[in-house]
Amino acid sequence: MSFVPTRGPATFRPGTPPRQGVVEFTGGRTVTLPITAALPILARARKAAQQDEIHPSVALLAAAAHLGLRLVAEGRFEPHPDEPWWRLAPLDAADADRVEQLARARAYGDLDAAGAEGIVRAVLEAVVDAMPRRQPTRLAAVPDYPRRLQDRLADLGRRRGRDDRPELVRLSLRIEAEEEELYAGELRVVPQVHAEGGEHQVADAAELWLESGPDASHGFGDRARVHAALALRQAAAAWPPLERLLEVRVPDVITLAADEVTGLLSEGLAALKEIGVDVHWPRDLGRELTSAAVLDRAPARAGQELPLQTSTLGADALFAFRWQVSLHGDPLADDEMARLAESAGSVVRLRDSWVVVDPATAEKARRRLIRTVRPSQALAAALTGTVPVGPEPGAADAGEPGEASGVLGSEAEVVVGASLLQVRDRVRQATTREPVPIPAGLDATLRHYQHQGLTWLAELTSLGLGACLADDMGLGKTITVIALHLRRAETRTETDAGPGAGPGATLVVCPASLLGNWEAEIRRFAPGVPVRRFHGGDRSLAQVHDGFVLTTYGTMRNDVVSPESALRAVPWDLVVADEAQHVKNARSGTARALRQLESTARVALTGTPVENNLTELWAILDWAIPGLLGSRLAFRRTWAAPIEAGVDSKITARFADLVSPFLLRRRKSDPGIAPELPPKTETDHLLGLTREQAVLYEAFVKDRMARIERSDALARRGMVLAMLTGLKQICNHPAHFLREQNPTLVGRSAKLDLLDELLGTVLAEDGAALVFTQYVAMARLLEVHLTRAGVPHQFLHGGTPVAEREAMVRRFQAAPDEPDRTPVFLLSLKAGGTGLNLTAADHVIHYDRWWNPAVEDQATDRAYRIGQTRAVQVHRMVTEGTVEQRIAELLTRKRGVADSVLARGESALTELSDGELRDLVELR
């Protein structure tokens, strides 16, 4: 049963102030309500009282509350003379009789009429103090209620001789100065008072002490002097020089010496403002000096001439942040800045007027130079619009790359000078500018987004800046860089100056598994351009002036630490870091070695610029554009920590403004990207053999060819097939060929290394991959390797039961956020090449080659089929110089012939002569 407060007794408990009185209802349980919340209940109870359905105590309170509301509606209340609340106005004879009649009528039990009258008057006081403070919804029904209330209060004041002048005051300070005082750097301070809530009524504080009584000209009541004295004591506690006002009988004025004026400007104003004391300055004493950090080219030192450059961001460019002080928004001239700097006081005469100079502004005029910075730091400030002016950022990060290059700290707004504005705009518009001409030496047709990427890279590198091309895997980062190399070569031909001048060699640093791929694509898309590898024991960089040089991260690291480093001796035009996530740890030896290679520009290529946290992006961009993002620890404090915590969207937006000009990221799902891609992108990855594989390969060819050449025609066919199988197993992995139990797998096969890199990228992009091999034994080795690496996977082969086969498909096709999703699917070519719908895959990896292209196409079609919504990337691993490469070349050059000649698979190769067979399988 619900609680009905009016069924039991009620008690009114007065409060101080009266509006804090409460009504306590008791009926089965006790409910205590403030008077304003109890009024609606009492109003309903008053109606019920006519049927005697409520307790007599509730009836008494309800009648008293009703009477109180009537008195408020009639304006029968007034301010308390000594306390901050409303009180009941003196009752006339009719009102007093009404209260007595109500008390006698509602007395009950042990409560006599006198006790009841006391309760009624207490309720009336509570109602008249509480209701005027509330939204006057009911009172609004009274015609012209506000005017009637004011008239009533005024009439009561006149009848009782009451002083209605304001008593509560607020303090402010007025600054005054004569011409001779300004020359001495002195100011006078006059305290003044304002009526609380009435800013139009103001008087000097001294007048409260000099005049009193109802005829005082200042218009304040006598108690205002007490409040003013209290306000003066509070102000003196905030700023001690005001204590002199408390030591005199009449606090009229004090004169501030020059050092006290400085203290007022440096500390006093802020302390006084905190307690609500305003300081008013005369109009002829200006305080319109403002300061801003101006970023522009650093002036040449004495006897030094800055080189003429096409780019203002060249290696010799130096920029400086300097303070510029302005008066009324107009920058001060050098002689005015000097006068400001030499001034000993806080009041200076500038442009025929007196100006107040706070110590911070004077210090900026004296020490105008904030710091000189490198071009990348200057550009960062131009892009973010701020400059650090506190302690040198990054100073605590000693030993870190990018040391002492913090972008943010204690900040000031920066005004970008004219010499940098144009460069900033060029950088921001690099992706939207008119496309550069496609180089004549490029033997390919660039898609729209690839042409856009070329234009962007050409613009940034022409300014001496680096960049990070972070397109998804398969969108053509390699061909874009090849086009960039050709474009820069054409630029060098057209001009004898600028960043394009000098040696034109491009160094590509990449994983060993990608060396063959880079060489093949350079020869394919830029025929005639020199390309050499700097890898292996017999490596040299003699006579390198142009073209491409390819090396691995490991070779580069080992070479750079040598005093006779060949890589450091070459003045590279362009250094390209492919799969740049290899240097995401800036403290690693590989990353430190890469930073030691000097070049005109640097380009990072990666499909996963951020794998775990933003510091990885910092490592890549700090290599490509040193100094842009500051030191690592400063970057973590300023950018990474708040962005990763998601605490401030403005910081994220500012960070995007800073990095977006240098980071071009396109995904296959972006509008205008996927429609331009072919339905299927196929890539042959050319890989080398390890020394172990090469020894096994050559020995096996020598042994088997000798046997084949001695065999009869009947045995020859089987021997040829066995040799081809063994050679493919060697190309896969030595453990596959040697049938090792519990083998060491890492570091013995470039195919396995490439598989790790591909799967790492796929998983980082929330993708899924099919990995096909024609050998169950090889798939078992891959299972062992992926298990050791912690990569979720499953293996389907001919012996997999139908029910488990269906469960595997379901797990693979699951959404990325489902817990049992398995994104890597190992399949034997025969068992998984047909009959499966695996459209969750966006990557298909052929670990080894099948001789019949139709069989490979069928396997690829497990992913590339109706229902596929993403572009499919097909990766075929081909070992360089082996039988795999010869077959791949045959399939590429003579696809039509291959379809007919090789339709029977490996059996067609058994019909080759001994000489043709030897040419096919020998290692080159």
N, C-alpha and C positions, 0 to 999 in steps of 0.2 A: 504494500500500500504506500502511495507517495506521501511525502511529508507536507502537511498544511501548516504553515507557521502561525496562522491566526487562531488555530484551535486551542493552543496553550497560552500561558501568560507571556507578557512582553515587558521588558524593562529598558528604559532609556538611560544611557550612561553618558553624561556630558564630557566634552573634550576641550582642550586648549590648543588652538583656537576653537571656538564653538562649532565650526563646520566639521571638526573631527569627532563629533559625538556619534555614538553608535546605538542601534536598537538591537537588543538581544531577545530573540524569539525562542521559547522553550516549549516543545511539544513532542515528547518521545525522544528527541535529540535537540541539541542547542545549535542555533544558527545566528551568527552575529553579522550585521550588515551596517555599512556606513549610512548616514542619514539620507544621502542622495539616492542610494540603492533601495532603502526601506520605504521611501515615499510612495512608489507605485503600489507596494503591498498594502500600505496603510490607506491609500485611496480606495482600493477594492474593499478593504475591511470596513471602511466607513459606511459603504452601502449595505454590507452584510449586518452591520450593527443594528439596523432597523428591525431585523428579524431575530435579534438576540442570538446569532449564531457564532459569536466570537467572545473571547474572554474580555471582561470589563477593562483590564489593563490595556488591551489592544485598542478598545473603543476610545479610551482616554487619549492615547497617543495619536490615533487617527484624527480625532476632532482637533487636537492641538496642531497637527501638521497642516490640516486644511485651513485653519485660521492663519497660520504662518504664511502659507502661499497667498492668501488674500491680502495680507499686509504688504508682502513684497510687490504684488501686482499694483497696489495703490501707492507704492513708493514710500512706505512708512518705515524706512531704515536710513542709516547714515554711517559715515566712517567713524570708527572709534577714535577719540582724540589722542590717545596715548599708545594704542596698539594697532598692528597692521591687519585689522579685520573689520567687517561690517557689524553694526549692532542695531538693535531695535530702537527706533526713534521713541521719544517720550510719548506715552499713550494719553490721548485725551480722555475725558470722562466716559464717553460712549465705549471706547476701546477697553478701558479698564473694567467697566461693568461687564462687557462681553467675556473677558477672561474669568472674572469671578463667577458668572453664571455657568460657564463651561466647567469650572472646577467643581462647583457644588453638584451639578447634574451628573458628573462622571466619577464622583467619589464612590468608593466601594470598600467593603470589608474593613480592614484596619487602616485604610487610607482615608483620612478626613479631608475636608475641603481645603484647608491650608496646605496640606501636603500635595494635594492634586494641583493647586495653583502653582506651587513651586515647579512641578514637573512640566506644566503647560508653558511657563515662562522659559524654562531651559530649552524646550523643544522649539519655541518661537525663535530664540537666539540662534540656535543651530540652523534653522531653515533660512533666516534672513542673511546669515553669513555665507551659506553654501550656494543658494540659488542665484544671486547676481553674478556669480563666477561661471555659471553654466550658460550654454547656448540658450537664449531666452525664447524657446519654442512656444511655451504657453503664454509667457508675458507678451509675446509679439501680438497676441490677440487684443491686448489693451491698446486703444487708439493713442498714437503719438507717445508711446511709453518712454523713450529716451528723453524727450524734451520735458515731459512731466516729471521725470525723476530728477533731472538737473534743477528744474524750478523748485521742486520740493526741498532739495538739499540747500539751495541758495536761501530759501525762505527760512529754513531751520537755522542756518548760520546767522541770518540777520536777527531772528528773534532771540537767539541765545548769545549774541555778541561774539560769535566764534571767529578765530583767526584762520582764514582759508588760504593763506599764503603758503607756498611750498616749503617743506622742512627738509626733505631728503635731497642731497646734492651730489653731483659728480665733479671731480677735479680735473682740470686741464692746465697746461702751462703755455703762456704767450711769450714769444721771444721778441725782444726789442733791442735796437742798437742805433746810436748816432754815428755820424761819419767818423769822428775821431776815435770812437770805440772800435769801429771796424778796422781802422788802421792798426790799432793795438791788438787786434784779435780777440776783443772782449765782447761779451753779449750780456744783456740783462734778461732775467727770467721773472715773469709776473704770474703768480698763481691766480686762477679764476675758477668760479664755480658755475655749474649749470644745474637747472632744476631737473631732478630725476624724472625722465619721461617727457620733459619739455625743453628741448634743445634751444628754443627761441629765447628763453629767459636765462640770461647770463650776467654775471657781475664780478668785479675783482674781489678776491677773497678778503682783502683788507676792509672792504665796506661792511662786511658782516660784523667786524670788530668795532668799527667806528660809529655805526648807527644801529639802533634797536627800537623795538616798539612797533605799534601798528602804522606809524607814519614814516617808517624808514623807506628811503627812496630806492633801495636795491630790490624791493619787492619780495624778500624772503622772510620766513618766520624766524622767531628767535632761536628755535632749536636747530636751524640750519648751521649756526656757528659750530655747534658740537659735532655735527656730521662732517663739516669741512675740516675741523681739527683732526678728526680720525683719519680722513682721507689724506691729509698732509703727512701724518705719521707713517702711513702705509707707503706713500710715495718716497719718503726719505729712507725707508728701509730698503726700497728697491734701488735708489740712486743716492748715495750718502751726501753729496753737496747740498741737497735740499734740507738737510738737518739745520742749516743756518736759519731757515724760516721758522723753525720751532723754538729758536732761542730768543726771538724778539717778541715784544708784546703784541705788535700788529704785523702779521706776515704779509708784507706788501711787495718787496722786490729783493732779489740778490743779484750781484754782478759776478759773472763767471770769468775767471782768468783763462788765458789761452789754453793751458793744459786741461782745464776743466771742460772747455768747449770740445777739445779732442776726446775727452772721456765720454761726454754726452753723445757724440757721434758714433764712437766705437762700441760703447756698451750701454749707455744710459737710455737711448731711444728704445732699444729692444726690451730692456728691463721694464721701462715705464709702460710700453705698449702691452706687455704681458699682464699687467694689473689694470688695464683699461684707462690709463692716463695718456691723453693725446698731447702732442706738442705742436703748436701753431707757429709757423714762421712768417715773417713779414714778406709782402710781395716783392719788395725791392731787394730781398736777400734770397737769391735763387738757390734751389736744390735740384736743378735739372741736369746735373752731370751724370751721365751713364757711361758704362764701359762695356766693350765687347772684345772678344779675341778675334783678330783678323789673321787669316791664313793666306800667305802669298809667298812668292819666290823670295828666298833669303838673299839679301844684298851681297854683292861681291866684297870680299875682304880687300884690304888695302893692297894694291899691286896685283890683284887677281882679276882675270877676265873670265867670265863664265862662257863656256863653249856654246856656239850656236848649234841648236839641235832642232830637228823636225819635231821631236816630242819633248814636252816639258817634263816628262817622267823618265827620262833617260838615266843612265847610271850616275851621271855627274850632277843631276838635278838635286837641289837642296831647298827645302821649304822651311819657313819659320812661322810660329805663332807669336803674334805681338799684340799687346793691349792697345786699343784705340779708345780714347776718352772723347765723348761728344757732349756738347752743350746744346740743349734743345734739339737733340738729334743731329746736329751739324758737327762733324769731326773737328777736333782742335788741330790747328796747324802745329808744326814742329816747335816753333818758338813758344807757342802757348802751352804745349806739353812740357817744355823745358821750364817755363815759369811756374807751372803747377808742381813740377818735381822739386823745384828749388824752394818752394814756399815752406816756411817753418811753422805757420799757423794753419788753422782750419777755415779761415775766411780769406779768399783771394779775389782780386779784382781782375776780371776777364771781360774783354769786349765792352768796356764802359759800364760794367755792372758788377756788383759784389756777388760772389758765389760761395756757398758752403761746400767744403771739401771734406768728405769723411776720410779717415786714415787709410782705408783699403784702396780708395781711388787714388790717393796721393802715392801710395806704394806702387800701384800699377803704372803711374806716370814716371816714377823714378826707375823702375825695373821693367821696362817695356817688353823685353824679350822673354817669352815664356819658355820656349825651347825650339831648337831646330830639329827637323824630322826628315826621315826618308820619304821618297815619293809615295810609297804604299801607305804610310801612316797619314800623310797629308790627304790622300784620296779617301781614306777611311773617315777622317774628320769631315771632309766635304760631303760624303754620302750620308753620314749620320747627323750632321749639323751641330756636333758638340766637340769640345776639346777638353782633355783632362788638365786641370790646373792645380791639383793637390800634389802630394808627394809623388815622386816619379813612379808611375805604375810599373809593375813587374820587377821592381828593385829587389824584392824578396825572392825572385825566381832565378837566382844566379845559376848559371849552367844550363838553363833551358834554352832551346831554340826560340828565337823571337824575343830574347831578353830585353827588358826595358823598352818595350814597344806597346804598352797598354793603350787601348783605345779609349777606355773610360776610367773614371775615378771620381774625384771632385770635379764636377763638370761646369763648363760655361758654354753659352751659345757661341757659335763660331760664324764669322762673316767670311765668306770665301772670296778671295781676291780674283781679279779678272784673269790672271794667268792660269788659274785652275778651273774656273767655271766652264770653259769650253771643253776641257778634258773630261770633267765630271759628266757633262752632258753627252759627250761621245761614248763614254763607258756605259751610261744608262741606256743609250739608244743603239747599242751595238747589235742587238738582235732584231731591231726593226728598221735599220737603215737600208738603203738601196743595196741589193746583192752585188758582191764583187764579181768580176768576170771569172768564169770557170777556166782554170789554167789550160793552155793549149796542149800541154803534155799529158793530160789526164785521159786515159783510154777507158772512159766509163761515163755513164749518165747519172748525175747526182739527183736523188729525189729532192723534193722541195725542202724538207727539214734538214737534209744533209747539206744543201746549198746554204741554208740559213746558218747552220753550224760553222761552215767554212767562213762565211762573212764575219761572224762573231769572233772566231779565233783570229782571223786576219786583222781585225780592228784592234783587239786587245794586244796581240803580240807586236803590232806596229807601234804601240805606245810603250813598249818595253815591259808590259805586264804579262803575268801568267794567267792560266785558266784551268778549270776542271770540267771536262766534258763527261757527264755522268749519265749518258743515255743507257736505256735498258740493253741487255745483251741482245746482239743481233741487229741493232739498228744502224750499224755502219760506222762505228767510231774509227776503225782502222782506215777506211777509204777517205774519211774526212781529214785525217791527219796527213795522209799521202797528198791529198789535194792542197792542204795548207803548205806543205813543203814545196810543192811546185809553184804555188802562188808567191811565196817569199822569194823563190829563185827568180821568178819573173820580175819582182820588185827590185831585186838587186841589179838586174840587167837594165832597168829603166832609170835608176838613180845611183849616184856615186856617194850619197850621204844618207844619214839617218840610221835607225836601228837595223835596217836590212843590209847595210854595208858590211864588208868583211867576209870571213869564211862562212860557207853556207851548208855545213854538214849538220845533219840531224842524228842525234843519238837516241835510240829506242831501248829502254831498259824494261825487260819483261820476264815472266817466268820462262824457264827453259822449254816448257812444252809449247810455247807460242812462237819460238824462233822460226820454225819452218813456216808457220802460217803467215807471219809478217813478210818473210822473204818471198813467199809465193804471191802474196797480194801486191807487193811492190812491183815485182816483175810483171804481173798481170795488168795492173792499172797504171803503172808508170814505166813502160818499157824504155830501156835506154838509160834510166837513172841508176848510177852505181849503187850497189848494196853489198855489204860484206858483214860477216859475223866476227865479233870479237869474243870468242868462246873457245874453250878447249886449250890444250897445251901449246899448240902452234898458232899463237894469235899475235897480230901486229896491227898497228895503226899508222904505218908509214905512208906518207903522201896522201893523207885524208884532207880534202879541201871541200868536197861537196858530197851529195848523195846521202845514203843512209848507212849507219853503223848499228848493228843489232848486238845486244849483249844481255846477259841474265843478271838478276839481282845478286846472285852469289858471286859471279865473276866480277861484277862492278865493286862489290864490297871488298873482295880480296885485292883488287887492283888499286883502289884508292888509298888503302893504308900503306902501300909501298912508296918509298921515297922516289922511285923512278916510275911513278904511275903514268901509264900511257893515256888513260882517259882524262886525267887532270891536265895533261899537257896540251890537249886540243881545245882551242877556243870555240866551243860549240855555238852554232846559231840557235839551235832548238834542242832541248832535252825533253823527251817524252817518257813518262812513267806509266806503262800499261799495267792494268790490274793494280792500280795505285793503292788498293787496300793492303798491299804487302808492306806499305810504310805507314800504316795507320798508328803505329806506336812510334812516336817521334824519338823515343829514347833508345830504340833498337840500333844495333850497329849498321844495319842496312839503311835505315832512314838517315842516320848521321853521315854515312858515306855519300848518299845521294845528294845531300846538301852541299857537299864540297865540290860538285861539278859546276863550273862556271858556264853560263850561257846567256845569250841575249834574252831568251824567253823560255818559260817552262810550261808544259802542258801535262796535266794528269788525266788519265783515262780510267774510269771505273764505273761499273754498273751498280755498285753498292757503296756510295760515299759515306753512309752512316749505317753501321751494322749493329752496334751496341749503344753508343752514346755520342754526343756532339763533339767530344774531344777528338774522335777519329776524323771528323770533318776538319777540325782545326789543324790536325797534323798534315792533312793533304793540302789544304789551302795555304798553310804557313810555308810549305815547301814551294808551292807554285807562285805565291805572292808574299814573300817574307815581310813580316811586320804588319800585315793588314789587320789581323785579329789580335795582335798583342801577344804577350807571353802566355804559356799554357795555363798557369795558375790564375793570371788575371782574366783569361778567357773563361775559365771555369767559374770564377766568382761573378763576373759581370754578365755573361751570356748563358753558358750551359746550365748552371744550377737553377736559375729562375725559369728558364724555358722548359727544362725537363720536369720541373715541379709544376709547371702550368699556372704560376701565380700571377702573371702579368702579361696580358695579350699585347700590350704596347711594346714590351721588350721584344717579343717575338716579331712584331711588325718592323721594329727598327733593325733587328738582326737580318731580316729578309732584305731590307733596303741596302744593308751593307754587303751581303754575300751574293745576292741574286745576279748582279752584273758579272760575276766571275764564275758562277756555277750554272751550267746549262744542263737541265735534267728533263729528258723526254721519255715517256713511257709508251709502251705499245698501245695502251688503252687511251692515250690522249687524243682529243679530237684533231683530225688532220694528219695523224701519224699512221695508225693502223690501216686506214683505207689505202694509203700509198704503198704499203708493203705488199709483196707477193703473198699469195695464200700460204706459201711455205718457203721459209728461208733455210737454205742448205749450206753448210760450211764443212769443208774438208780441213781438219786440223793436222798439219804436217809435223810429225814428232821424230826426234832422233832416238837412236838406240843407246842404252847405257853401254859402258865398256864390257860388262859381263854379257849383255845380249849380243854385242857385235862379235865377241869371241865365239860364243855358242853358234851364232848364225853362220859365220865363215867356216867353222869346223864342220858343221852339219852339211853345208852345201858341198864342201870338198869331198866328204865321205860319201854322201848319197849320189852325187853326180858320177863319181867313179864307179859305184855299183850299177847305176842305171846304164852307163855306157857299156858295161860288160854283160848286161842282162839280155835275155831273149825277149821277143816281142810279147810273149804271153805274160811274163812276170813284170815287164816294164811298166805297164799301166798301173798296177798296184803300187809299185815302188814310187812312181811319180806322185800319186795321190798321197802316199805316206810322207814324202818329202814336203809337199806343199802344206800338209797339216802341221808337221813339225815346225816349219818356218813360221807359220802364223802363230803357233803357240809360243815360240821364242819372242816374236814381236809383242805378244800380249804381256808375258811376264816370264822370267826364268823359272819361277816355281811351277808355273803351268806346264812347261816343257819337261822339267826334271821330276815332276810328280812328287814334290816335297811334302812331307807331313809337318804340320805346324810351322810353316816357314816364316821368315822375316819378309815382309811385303814392301814396306816403305823404302823409297830411294832406289829401287831396282828397275823401275819401268816408268818411262815418261807418260805412258797411257794412264797408269794409275794416278800419277801426279795431276794430270789434266782432269781426270774424273773428279778428284777432290776439289779442284778449282771450280769446275762447272757446277757441281752439286752445292758447293758453298754459295755461289751466286744465286742458284735457283731457290734454295731454301731461304736466303736472305730476302728474296722478292716474293715470298709466300707462294712460290710456284710448285710444280710437281714434274717429275722426270721419269721416263721409261728408259731403262738401260738394257740393251739387247746384246747378247753374245750367243754365238752358235755352239759354245762349249759349256756343258753343265759343270765340268770341272773348274773352268775359269769363273763361272758364276759362284761356285762354292768359295773360291778364294776371295771374291769380291764381298761375299757375305761376311766372311771372317774380318776383312778389313773394315767394312762399314760398322760392324758391331764394335770393334775396337775403337773406332772414331766416334761412336755414339750417334750415328746417323740412323734415324728410323727407316726401316726398309722391310721388304718382303720378297720372296723368291718363288716364282712360278715356273714349273718345269713339267715335262711329260708325265711324271709320276704323281702330280698333285691331284687329289680326289676332286670330283666335280663340286661337292659342297664347299670344300675349302677354297676352290677356285673362285666360286661366286662370292664368298666372304672376302677374299682378297680384293676383288673388283669393287665391292661395296666400300671397303676401307679406303681404297685409293680414290674413289670418286667422292668421298665425304667432303663436306665444306671445311675450309681451313681452320675454323674454330671448334670443330668436333674433336673430342679427346682421342678417339681411336684412329684418326686419319693417319695414313702412312704415305708420305709424299714421294718416296723413292721405290720404284717397282723394278726389280731384276727379273728378266724373262729370258728363257732360252728361245732362240729364234724360231725354232720349229714349233714349240708349244705355245708361245705367246704371239707368234706372227700373224695369226688369223683368228677370227671368231670372237674378238674382244672389243668392247666399246670403252675406251679409256680417254674420254675427252677432257678429263681433269688435267691431263698432261699438257704442258706448253713447251716441253723440251723432250726430244727423242735423241738418245745417245747410242750410236752403234760402236760398241767397244772394239769389235773386229769386223772385217769386210766379208760379205757374202759375194760369191762370184757372179751370181745372177742378180742384176739390179732390180728385177721385178720382185724378187723375194724381199729385198730391203724395203722397197716401196710398200709392199703389203704390211710389213711390220710398222713402218712409219704411219700408215693409214689407221692404226689402232687409235692414234690421237688426232690425225688429220682426217676428219670425217664429219658428216652432218651432226650438228649439236656442239661442235667446237666453237667457242666464242672468242678465243685468244689466238694471236699469231703463234704458229708452231715453229720452233727452232730445231733444225735437224743437224746433229753433230756427227760427223764420221771421222774416226781416228785412223790416221794413215801413217805408218812408220816410213821415214824418209830413206831412199836408197835401197829399199827392199822390194820383194815381190808385191807387197801391198801397194806401193806407190806406182809400180808399173801397171798393175791392173786398174788402179784408179785413173791413170792417164789414158789408158785404153778406153775406159768407160766414158771419160769426158770427151775425148777426141772423136770417137767413133761410136756414139750411142746407138745409132741405127744398126750398125754392124754388130755391136755387142748384143743387141736384143736377139739376133738370130744365131750368131756364132757361139755366144756364151750362154744360150738359153739352157743348155744342158749342164751348166755349172762347171765344176772342176774337171769333169770328164773330157771337156773339149780341149783342155790343156795337155792331156795325155797324148794327143796326136801331134804335138809340136816335135820338131827334130831336136836332136841333142844340142846343136848349136843354138837354136831358138830358145830351148828350155834353159840352157846355161845363161843366156842373155837376160832371160826373164828373172832368174832367181839370184844371180850374183849380187853381192853387196857393193854398192857404189858410194 
